[in-house]
């Protein structure tokens, strides 16, 4: 087994702002592993203000193993799962026990710097995840609801609210928001638990779910109704485990990503096909990115996406073989 990586810097179509960070380009690391005849693909997508690692950490891990990068570990897990699915002539969704025919409405994310009504014009989207923070919530939601009365609208605070600032979140609940994601800081499970008793809308937690053990802590605390599962953060193997734990404890899941290319988003799409997935953030990569890295696969095996190194083109910052320690 050996492999290769490409670090890419792909411009965004427009800046994307959340309470965590504003990004104008997406720096990711594409990983290919091969057994000599079959290749599998994954993507390390560290996100400023969300994941604890950087793209440099991911590259160092993949080349030298000198830094423990969780998104690099997730990328290797993804690529290995894709390789194994292709060997078995299965789609990735089939290989993790999902139904490729199951449909979950896809929500598109609208950043804080964007006019939500203008952004949604002519998209045909059935659902939206609206980024909010204190002072930028009720007005944004109300304008979008007025323009699109039948649209499913969830909100994501990225941990920007304090307990004393929750009144606007309670108003959003009264206005019929579909879900409220990560209103309080990730380490404040107590506030999330108490908040569930005050609202009708499901409460979703994202940022704390960085491992299987973290998911167990959130479930045991009773801190949410919906577990956000991001294979880009924890890998596809752990994502399936978290899904199973969530369903066994009566929770639903939301399949989500980290603004990846079509490679990373294929793993989120597979998670969205699992039973118990109530929501998903798997809009096409072109919703955010100004350039692509391949095309939909024609044979339906593996991730259902055919990466093309030639398409990486001018986005390549550096490339390198994977280090031998990756296979130790």
Buried (B, 14 or more C-beta within 10 A) or exposed (E): EEBBBBBBEBEBEEEBBBBBEBBEBBBBBBBBBBEEEBBBBBBBBBBEEBBEBBBBBBBBBBBEBEBEBBBBBBBBBBBBBBBBBBBEEBBBBBBBEBEBEEEBEBBBBBBBEBEBBEBBEEEEBEBBBBBBBBEBBBEBBEBBBEEBEEBBBBBBBBBBBEEEBBEBBBBBBEEEBBBBBBBBBBEBBEBBBBBBEEBEBBBBBBBBBBBBEBBBEBBEBBBBBBBBBBBBBBBBBBBBBBBBBBBEBEBBBBBBBBBBBBBBBBBBBBBBBBEBBBBBBBBEBEBBBEBBBBEEBEEBBBBBBBBEBEBBEEBEEEBBEBBEEBEE
